[in-house]
Every structure is written in C-alpha cells, then in structure tokens.
Amino acid sequence: MTDLARQAALEVLTAVREQDAYTNLVLPAVLRRHGLTGRDAGLVTELASGTVRRQGTYDAVLAACVDRPLRRLTPDVLDVLRLGTHQLLATRVPPHAAIDTSVELARSVVGSRPAGLVNAVLRKVSERDLDGWLAEVAPPRESGSDQHDAVVHSHPAWVVAELRKAVGADEVQALLAADNDPPRVTLVARPGLATRDELPGEPTRLSPHGVVLEGGDPGSVPAVAEGRAGVQDEGSQLVALALAGADLDGDDRHWADWCAGPGGKSALLGGLAAQQGAALLAVERAHHRAGLVRRNLATSPASYLVVTGDGTRPPVRPGSLDRVLVDAPCSGLGALRRRPEARWRRSRNDLRGLVPLQRSLLDSAITSTRPGGVVLYATCSPALSETGGVVSKVLEQRDDVELADLRPVLSQVEDCDGPLEGTLQLWPHRHGTDAMFMALLRRKG
C-alpha cells in the first residue's frame, strides 16, 4: 500500500511541474484532499518543499547514478527519484524506508519495471551522505565558482551570478544558503482592524504590525479568517510602511497601488491611508487578480477603488496623486525561500523582458504624481538590472524627479544600503525577510 504522505508529496511535485503551480499554494489543497494534519502534514510539506528547493543538487547526484541522461526518464519517475533522494540525503528517514516507500510509490504510479530502476538508483544514492556526494559531483570552486555554488546550493548558475553581483562575493554563499531555509510564516495586523497583540506568535523585529506564527494553519487564526489580518512577509510590510511614512508637504489624500494584485500590500496600505484620512486607488491589470485585491480590501477602513487597468496607461489625470506604490512585476529572485520553484522557471531572458516594463510603470507613476508627491519603487528582487538599473535610467530620462533618502523613513532597519545612495535592499540572510528593494522618488515642484 502506497504511503499516503509520500503520495501527497508526489501530487504536489506533479502540480508544480505540470500546472506551473506554486508549492506553498497547492499544498493546502492536497493536504485537505487527503485529510492530512499535524505531523503527517508537516512531513508532506518538508518532502515537497525540500525536494523542489534542492532539485538542482539532487539532479546532479542522480545524473551520477543513472545510466542515461535524466531527460530520458519519464517525468513521474524523475519526481519519485528526486523525492527519494531528498529523504536519503536531507531527512532523518531511515534509508530502507526511503527506498522501500519510493519503490512502492513508483510501482503505484508508473508500474513495476520503472520501480526496479528506482530501487537500483536510490540504492546507489544511499551509498554516500550529502557531503560525500557534493565532493564528487560539484565542479571545483577554482574552475568557476558559479557552477560550484549552483550545485552545492541548488540554484541555476545564472541566478548565482546575479546574486553575486548584487550582494558581493563575500556574502553570496550565505544568501544562497538562506534561500534554502524554509521561511517562517509571518502575519500582519491590518491597521484599524486588528492589533498584533491579538495575533499568536512573536512580534516581528522590524515591522510594528507583524508577528511570526509559531506553527499551525494561518487560516485558523480568527483575525486572518475575518480579513482583519493576513499572511505577509515582513519585507513586504516594510514596503507599505516606507510609502506611508515618507515626508510629504501639502495635500495627502490620494494614494495609489500601481500593481496591486493579489492585494496584500493594498490591504496594509488601506489601513495606513485611513489613519491619515486618505483614499486608496488599487490598479491591477489582470482581471482575476483584481478580484483578489477586492477581496483583500473588503474589510478595509479606507475609502478605496479597485480598477482593472494597465499601470503603463494609468486611469488617472497626470499630477493627481500624492503617494504611489510601484511594486513592479519582477523576476522574484528575492523570494526564492518562499517560492523555490521560481528559480527553475526563470531565465536571464526574463530579466531582459521585465526591465522595460518596470521602467514604464515607474515613469507613468511619476507622471501621475503631483509636484511634491512621492513614488516608492519596489521589487522582490535584488538583481541590479531590476533595481538600481531601472531607477538610474528613469532619473536620466526625467528632470522633474529626484531620488530621496529612504533610510530615515525605515531607520529601524540596519545594514540595508541599496545599490544607489538612499535606496534600501533587504536580505534573507541579514534581515530574515525576502530580498525587497526600495527606492523613494519625489516629484519636483
């Protein structure tokens, strides 16, 4: 009989591969379908998430143990092999149990003949521990550190190169290692609706509205179930706080979230706007994501309007807004802890395609902001082309905007200097957050 937890984990891997699903989003549905809770649910989460994170390392090990290129294996068999390798090299599951359950899983999914292959390959994998395999399959560091770190830390080599340029050679390994640490679940109390004192968990260090959940299902927290709180990384909370806390002269009534979906930052911004007597406009291009924004803002104390529209062609008059958040679509290289599968889906070409869109969104937001108003440009990526590169180019092309110093606005955050003077860059290994970049631009009067 197939082990239910491993069957569920395999279903998650299949959804990630076939449907471009995100592990953390598909997991709850799979757990509910199988009725798994407690320790069993924790095992499924570890097996699925850990396998996706360390896929690059495990493929290098499997390539040394299989007598054919991995691309010639059926996807189902390769998923079973990766799942078994994770148990053998990164968990406390006894080797015989990891192998036997993987063989049975293969037999139930693809038949007896592939099950024999799984048995033979995983027995080879079990002959060494992880360090032993890395010593054999990782290219020598002196022959190209990007390739070495790509195997050791399970990141594509181009991602290693981008992160090395952003954080520096001295810290890149610490950053890569942090990307493979499961992130803590962080909740946010939405101002005007909840306080963090009523949320279970330890108060966050940098955001006054957050707590780190000790464990369990966030949806079971009453404030979350009622829409008065939400799940939100501390870095994302700081983005909203940075926009709301920037100094502003004159009117302060019209705020906007330029790329609002799915609405987590909009919900926090709405509470902060209400405290200052401002209204919030949320703009989202995708219709279904605009629906998620409306759901997140449904309980907001702020006056708000959600518009399905394109931020590059804004639905407002030029110079009509006081504060605008541009949380631009990006490569997501700053959230690889939370969405580990993104590292295998993105390519360097994605960066080339995203940068013009990011510039266009920032440019239109500046045009829509009044003289004296502010725009906060943010990305969940530390890649220099998406951060300082975008801001520098827009500053070169416009003489009606200046880069303001964001550091006094978030003075509680240390060791966070960005690539341009006055910008901020958060890091998983330094701050325990996603690697959010922030730049504050002020429209000249």
TARA-V133476 format. One record per residue. RES is the residue in one letter. PHI is phi in whole degrees, 0 to 359 (NA if undefined). NEAR is the number of other C-alpha atoms within 12 Angstrom. Layout:
# TARA-V133476
RES/PHI/NEAR ; RES/PHI/NEAR
This chain:
# TARA-V133476
M/NA/16 ; T/291/19 ; D/295/24 ; L/294/26 ; A/296/35 ; R/288/46 ; Q/297/38 ; A/296/38 ; A/298/46 ; L/295/45 ; E/298/35 ; V/296/41 ; L/300/41 ; T/295/32 ; A/295/27 ; V/297/30 ; R/284/24 ; E/272/15 ; Q/247/14 ; D/55/19 ; A/286/23 ; Y/263/30 ; T/306/39 ; N/290/33 ; L/270/21 ; V/277/29 ; L/305/36 ; P/303/28 ; A/294/23 ; V/294/30 ; L/296/33 ; R/295/18 ; R/299/18 ; H/264/21 ; G/66/17 ; L/265/24 ; T/220/22 ; G/58/16 ; R/297/14 ; D/297/22 ; A/295/31 ; G/296/24 ; L/294/29 ; V/299/38 ; T/299/36 ; E/295/35 ; L/295/42 ; A/289/47 ; S/294/41 ; G/296/42 ; T/295/43 ; V/295/46 ; R/300/46 ; R/262/42 ; Q/303/40 ; G/297/35 ; T/295/40 ; Y/293/44 ; D/295/39 ; A/295/34 ; V/292/40 ; L/297/41 ; A/298/30 ; A/277/22 ; C/247/29 ; V/254/27 ; D/272/15 ; R/207/14 ; P/301/15 ; L/300/24 ; R/294/16 ; R/273/13 ; L/279/23 ; T/292/21 ; P/303/23 ; D/296/33 ; V/295/39 ; L/296/37 ; D/298/41 ; V/297/51 ; L/296/50 ; R/297/47 ; L/297/52 ; G/292/50 ; T/296/50 ; H/299/42 ; Q/295/39 ; L/287/37 ; L/256/35 ; A/222/31 ; T/227/21 ; R/267/16 ; V/297/23 ; P/302/18 ; P/306/27 ; H/297/20 ; A/290/24 ; A/299/34 ; I/288/36 ; D/298/30 ; T/292/34 ; S/291/48 ; V/298/37 ; E/295/32 ; L/296/38 ; A/297/37 ; R/298/26 ; S/286/24 ; V/264/27 ; V/234/24 ; G/112/18 ; S/290/17 ; R/296/17 ; P/298/27 ; A/298/28 ; G/296/23 ; L/298/31 ; V/301/40 ; N/299/34 ; A/293/24 ; V/293/33 ; L/292/41 ; R/294/27 ; K/294/27 ; V/301/38 ; S/289/31 ; E/286/20 ; R/226/22 ; D/272/23 ; L/299/28 ; D/298/18 ; G/296/16 ; W/293/29 ; L/297/30 ; A/297/19 ; E/270/22 ; V/258/28 ; A/281/32 ; P/302/22 ; P/303/18 ; R/301/17 ; E/292/11 ; S/273/11 ; G/142/16 ; S/294/23 ; D/296/31 ; Q/293/27 ; H/299/29 ; D/293/36 ; A/299/40 ; V/283/38 ; V/296/38 ; H/253/38 ; S/57/41 ; H/229/46 ; P/303/36 ; A/300/29 ; W/292/26 ; V/292/41 ; V/304/39 ; A/297/29 ; E/295/33 ; L/291/37 ; R/297/27 ; K/297/20 ; A/280/34 ; V/258/33 ; G/101/20 ; A/296/19 ; D/289/13 ; E/246/20 ; V/298/31 ; Q/292/29 ; A/295/23 ; L/294/39 ; L/299/43 ; A/295/27 ; A/296/32 ; D/299/39 ; N/264/35 ; D/273/28 ; P/303/29 ; P/286/31 ; R/283/27 ; V/278/31 ; T/246/40 ; L/253/46 ; V/235/49 ; A/273/45 ; R/281/47 ; P/305/33 ; G/86/25 ; L/239/30 ; A/206/27 ; T/242/24 ; R/288/31 ; D/296/20 ; E/269/23 ; L/263/33 ; P/287/29 ; G/124/23 ; E/269/23 ; P/302/24 ; T/292/33 ; R/280/21 ; L/253/28 ; S/256/34 ; P/284/26 ; H/249/41 ; G/250/38 ; V/221/35 ; V/264/33 ; L/289/29 ; E/290/19 ; G/169/22 ; G/88/20 ; D/273/24 ; P/302/29 ; G/294/21 ; S/276/18 ; V/286/26 ; P/307/18 ; A/296/26 ; V/288/30 ; A/299/18 ; E/269/22 ; G/80/33 ; R/270/36 ; A/216/42 ; G/210/46 ; V/272/38 ; Q/203/38 ; D/301/41 ; E/299/42 ; G/298/45 ; S/294/43 ; Q/298/43 ; L/294/43 ; V/299/48 ; A/296/49 ; L/294/39 ; A/295/44 ; L/296/44 ; A/292/43 ; G/268/27 ; A/292/32 ; D/298/26 ; L/211/28 ; D/264/18 ; G/85/16 ; D/303/22 ; D/215/31 ; R/244/31 ; H/236/37 ; W/250/45 ; A/215/49 ; D/247/55 ; W/284/52 ; C/228/44 ; A/281/46 ; G/296/35 ; P/272/32 ; G/114/38 ; G/297/41 ; K/293/47 ; S/300/56 ; A/295/50 ; L/291/50 ; L/300/51 ; G/301/48 ; G/295/41 ; L/292/35 ; A/296/38 ; A/299/28 ; Q/297/24 ; Q/254/25 ; G/73/20 ; A/253/26 ; A/255/32 ; L/240/44 ; L/256/42 ; A/249/48 ; V/249/43 ; E/218/38 ; R/289/30 ; A/277/20 ; H/299/19 ; H/292/18 ; R/287/24 ; A/298/31 ; G/296/24 ; L/293/27 ; V/296/39 ; R/300/32 ; R/295/24 ; N/291/36 ; L/267/38 ; A/302/25 ; T/259/29 ; S/296/37 ; P/283/30 ; A/273/32 ; S/285/29 ; Y/216/32 ; L/219/29 ; V/256/37 ; V/239/31 ; T/278/28 ; G/196/26 ; D/260/25 ; G/295/39 ; T/283/27 ; R/230/23 ; P/296/34 ; P/272/27 ; V/223/28 ; R/287/16 ; P/304/20 ; G/71/27 ; S/256/28 ; L/250/38 ; D/261/41 ; R/222/52 ; V/226/56 ; L/258/49 ; V/247/49 ; D/270/46 ; A/287/44 ; P/305/34 ; C/212/40 ; S/291/38 ; G/74/37 ; L/292/47 ; G/272/44 ; A/238/39 ; L/289/46 ; R/295/40 ; R/276/36 ; R/231/34 ; P/297/40 ; E/293/39 ; A/299/33 ; R/294/39 ; W/269/29 ; R/262/24 ; R/276/26 ; S/221/23 ; R/298/25 ; N/297/14 ; D/298/24 ; L/299/29 ; R/298/21 ; G/281/19 ; L/280/27 ; V/302/32 ; P/299/24 ; L/295/28 ; Q/299/36 ; R/297/38 ; S/295/29 ; L/296/39 ; L/294/49 ; D/298/39 ; S/292/32 ; A/294/47 ; I/297/49 ; T/299/38 ; S/278/37 ; T/262/40 ; R/287/34 ; P/304/27 ; G/93/30 ; G/283/42 ; V/231/49 ; V/235/51 ; L/255/49 ; Y/264/51 ; A/223/51 ; T/222/44 ; C/269/38 ; S/203/45 ; P/265/47 ; A/301/40 ; L/299/34 ; S/294/32 ; E/269/44 ; T/248/45 ; G/300/35 ; G/297/26 ; V/295/37 ; V/296/45 ; S/300/28 ; K/296/23 ; V/295/33 ; L/296/27 ; E/294/16 ; Q/272/17 ; R/231/22 ; D/250/18 ; D/251/24 ; V/215/30 ; E/226/29 ; L/276/32 ; A/266/33 ; D/276/26 ; L/273/39 ; R/299/29 ; P/295/20 ; V/290/28 ; L/242/35 ; S/295/21 ; Q/285/19 ; V/264/26 ; E/254/19 ; D/54/18 ; C/225/32 ; D/299/29 ; G/272/33 ; P/288/28 ; L/244/28 ; E/305/21 ; G/93/26 ; T/271/36 ; L/238/41 ; Q/227/44 ; L/271/43 ; W/221/40 ; P/302/39 ; H/280/27 ; R/262/24 ; H/246/26 ; G/72/32 ; T/241/43 ; D/296/42 ; A/276/45 ; M/279/44 ; F/254/49 ; M/220/49 ; A/223/49 ; L/253/48 ; L/243/46 ; R/246/38 ; R/286/36 ; K/288/24 ; G/271/17
